Amino acid sequence: MEARFINMLCEVLERDLPIDFDDSLDELQEWDSLAALSLISMVDEEYGINIGSKDFENINTVGDIYKCIQTKLDHRQ
């Protein structure tokens, strides 16, 4: 699931360069409000879960996004 998530995030960001779980979102030049909205849509479509503005309060890195998705998926089961 990790590799698929990274690939989808690269598509959302329209980024050819690789990204890593430790990458800060603030340091990714492609990360902006439109990318955040695209991410929300992608997560809803791919995983069937909703990431809201409250979730973004604790998201600083690519890995934080992944952890948020994992946590929501674990609580759904």
Sequence and secondary structure as in RCSB ss.txt:
>XXXX:A:sequence
MEARFINMLCEVLERDLPIDFDDSLDELQEWDSLAALSLISMVDEEYGINIGSKDFENINTVGDIYKCIQTKLDH
RQ
>XXXX:A:secstr
 HHHHHHHHHHHHT  S   TT BGGG TT SHHHHHHHHHHHHHHHS    HHHHTT  BHHHHHHHHHHHHHH
H 
